[in-house]
Amino acid sequence: SAVISQKPSRDICQRGTSLTIQCQVDSQVTMMFWYRQQPGQSLTLIATANQGSEATYESGFVIDKFPISRPNLTFSTLTVSNMSPEDSSIYLCSALTVGYTFGSGTRLTVV
Amino acid sequence: GIQVEQSPPDLILQEGANSTLRCNFSDSVNNLQWFHQNPWGQLINLFYIPSGTKQNGRLSATTVATERYSLLYISSSQTTDSGVYFCAAGYNFNKFYFGSGTKLNVKP
């Protein structure tokens, strides 16, 4: 199965700033996904990252807050914009290969 | 969307014990997967099992799609099995819906 490199692994950010998370897949994949996992909670899908078109966002998530890029079939970024403490979560990217493969996650703390 | 319920929410085992984790889903799905999230947050895909039974070492899984449930069996548990087990269900690899997880603690 594919290997996904996600970075940064963790960060502590000031409120009001933005953080961009990167995911690199070691093979071409059609579909990539971004999830949020709030402390002690399950995973919630933020959006599906489509190559060559705009991302498809789930209810409750908007492009202005979570802009996503997908410039090619192996790479995607998620930006968490204008952060507040409520954005403190683990953010995970995943790719559809044989089943789902996940990156190692980005543990974000907003202070 | 699909409702995915997992039970039990928490499980404490003595090393060497066996356990069964359950996942119920609200709709007909053609994709179901089990994941293990280790204490460092890494999610590992255990099984892709939309139907039938699969085994991988001490772990096995069974999905009865017509009755909308899946079971994950852990035999001879080890401390390294600790973490959270998630099942996720969906259609055609789009929009997987995750359950709330079973937090497993295996004590030595």
HADDOCK unambig.tbl for C-alpha pairs under 7 A between the chains (distance, minus, plus):
assign (segid A and resid 41 and name CA) (segid B and resid 100 and name CA) 6.75 0.50 0.50
assign (segid A and resid 42 and name CA) (segid B and resid 98 and name CA) 6.68 0.50 0.50
assign (segid A and resid 42 and name CA) (segid B and resid 99 and name CA) 6.70 0.50 0.50
assign (segid A and resid 42 and name CA) (segid B and resid 100 and name CA) 4.99 0.50 0.50
assign (segid A and resid 42 and name CA) (segid B and resid 101 and name CA) 6.64 0.50 0.50
assign (segid A and resid 43 and name CA) (segid B and resid 98 and name CA) 6.16 0.50 0.50
assign (segid A and resid 99 and name CA) (segid B and resid 48 and name CA) 6.01 0.50 0.50
assign (segid A and resid 100 and name CA) (segid B and resid 45 and name CA) 6.81 0.50 0.50
assign (segid A and resid 101 and name CA) (segid B and resid 45 and name CA) 6.64 0.50 0.50
assign (segid A and resid 102 and name CA) (segid B and resid 43 and name CA) 6.15 0.50 0.50
assign (segid A and resid 104 and name CA) (segid B and resid 42 and name CA) 5.04 0.50 0.50
assign (segid A and resid 105 and name CA) (segid B and resid 41 and name CA) 7.00 0.50 0.50
assign (segid A and resid 105 and name CA) (segid B and resid 42 and name CA) 6.83 0.50 0.50
